[in-house]
Amino acid sequence: MIVLQPVLETYVCEGFALWPVAESEPYGFLPLSGALDAAEVGTAVMRIADCNSIAPENDGRPARPTDPLEGFLHGLLTIDDLFAPGGLRIFDTATGTTLLPGCCNGLEERRDWLEVVDGKGWASFGHDPSPLAERHGDIVRLTVDAEHDNSAVIEVPVTDLRHLLAGAERDLVGFLQRVAVWAAGRLPEHATPVTSAISRALDLPTPVSPVHGRAVSWTV
């Protein structure tokens, strides 16, 4: 069975006190879905905000506020092109093989997977490791690390991969709806702009009415 999840790269968040967050490991991955609890949603929002915490440098943005919360959210709320580190994690339960997104890959780049199934037939997703997806007829071959000749591979039928990718989109929509609920309760004065910013970081439409999704992963 093949399991596919959209994941956000995490790190140890010791000392963060602006809102509750869940424990996380360095260079770990948090699966995003509508099933996350409040602390996990807080971790995801913290990670995306921190990743985009870039000081204004003659780019037309206002100066960073001195208020701790306002200052921490400043980049998230003022940068147009936001980055959410991570991508798609694929696990083959039959072989125990896992394909992880590489360094510098972002969740907003997941549209490149559509090039594999319906476009040029291949795409890469970061480095260290360097995952590669290539279409060969009706099969997509996923190389865990293309920098190594003896890298493990996962093979998925094209039709199954389309189903998995559609499921990942539903997971992300569910996660964004959880963000909207979380932000309304935890950051009421910033709920709308924070939710909108996370939707832009994930290349998703902003949710209209939050609901609680329950999908955790999609399998074939």
BELRA-V860018 format. One record per residue. N is the residue number from 1. SS is DSSP state (alpha for helix, beta for strand, coil for the rest). PHI is phi as a letter, one per 40 degrees, with the letter a starting at -180 (NA if undefined). D_CENTER is the distance of its C-alpha to the mean C-alpha in whole Angstrom. Layout:
n=(N N)
ss=(SS SS)
phi=(PHI PHI)
d_center=(D_CENTER D_CENTER)
//
This chain:
n=(1 2 3 4 5 6 7 8 9 10 11 12 13 14 15 16 17 18 19 20 21 22 23 24 25 26 27 28 29 30 31 32 33 34 35 36 37 38 39 40 41 42 43 44 45 46 47 48 49 50 51 52 53 54 55 56 57 58 59 60 61 62 63 64 65 66 67 68 69 70 71 72 73 74 75 76 77 78 79 80 81 82 83 84 85 86 87 88 89 90 91 92 93 94 95 96 97 98 99 100 101 102 103 104 105 106 107 108 109 110 111 112 113 114 115 116 117 118 119 120 121 122 123 124 125 126 127 128 129 130 131 132 133 134 135 136 137 138 139 140 141 142 143 144 145 146 147 148 149 150 151 152 153 154 155 156 157 158 159 160 161 162 163 164 165 166 167 168 169 170 171 172 173 174 175 176 177 178 179 180 181 182 183 184 185 186 187 188 189 190 191 192 193 194 195 196 197 198 199 200 201 202 203 204 205 206 207 208 209 210 211 212 213 214 215 216 217 218 219 220)
ss=(coil beta beta beta beta beta beta beta beta beta coil coil coil coil coil coil coil coil coil coil coil coil coil coil coil coil coil beta beta beta beta coil coil coil coil coil coil alpha alpha alpha alpha alpha alpha alpha alpha alpha alpha alpha alpha alpha alpha coil coil coil coil coil coil coil coil coil coil coil coil coil coil coil coil alpha alpha alpha alpha alpha alpha alpha alpha alpha alpha alpha coil coil coil coil coil coil beta beta beta beta beta beta beta beta coil coil coil coil beta beta beta coil coil coil beta coil coil beta alpha alpha alpha alpha alpha alpha alpha alpha alpha alpha alpha alpha coil coil coil beta beta beta coil coil beta coil coil coil coil beta beta beta beta beta coil coil beta beta beta beta beta coil coil coil coil coil coil coil coil coil beta beta beta beta beta alpha alpha alpha alpha alpha alpha alpha alpha alpha alpha alpha alpha alpha alpha alpha alpha alpha alpha alpha alpha alpha alpha alpha alpha alpha alpha alpha alpha alpha coil coil coil coil alpha alpha alpha alpha alpha alpha alpha alpha alpha alpha alpha coil coil coil coil coil coil coil coil coil coil coil coil coil coil coil coil beta beta coil)
phi=(NA b b b b c b b c b a c b c g c b c a c b c c a c c f c b b c b a c c c c c c c c d c c c d c c c c c b c b c c b f b g c c c c c c c d c c c c c d c d c b c c c c b b c i i b b b b c c c b g c b b b c c c g c b c c c c c c c c c c c b b c g a a b b g a f c b c b b b c b g c b b c b c c a c c b c b c c b b b b d d c c c d c c c c c c c c c c c c c c c c c c c c c c c c b d c b d c c c c c c c c c c c f b c c c c b c b c c b c b a b b b)
d_center=(22 19 16 12 9 6 5 4 7 10 14 17 17 21 23 21 23 22 20 20 17 17 18 15 16 16 14 12 9 8 8 7 10 13 15 13 16 17 17 13 12 14 12 9 11 13 10 9 13 14 12 14 17 19 23 25 27 29 26 28 26 27 28 26 27 29 28 25 23 23 23 20 18 20 18 15 18 20 18 17 15 12 9 6 6 5 5 7 10 13 16 20 22 25 25 22 20 17 15 12 10 12 13 12 9 7 4 7 9 9 12 14 14 16 19 19 20 22 22 24 23 20 17 16 13 14 16 18 17 17 16 18 18 22 23 27 29 27 25 22 22 19 20 18 20 22 24 26 28 28 24 23 22 21 23 21 24 22 23 21 18 18 18 15 13 15 14 10 11 13 10 8 11 13 10 11 14 14 13 16 18 17 18 21 22 21 21 24 25 21 20 20 19 16 15 15 13 10 11 12 9 7 10 11 15 16 17 21 21 19 19 18 16 17 15 14 13 15 18 21)
//
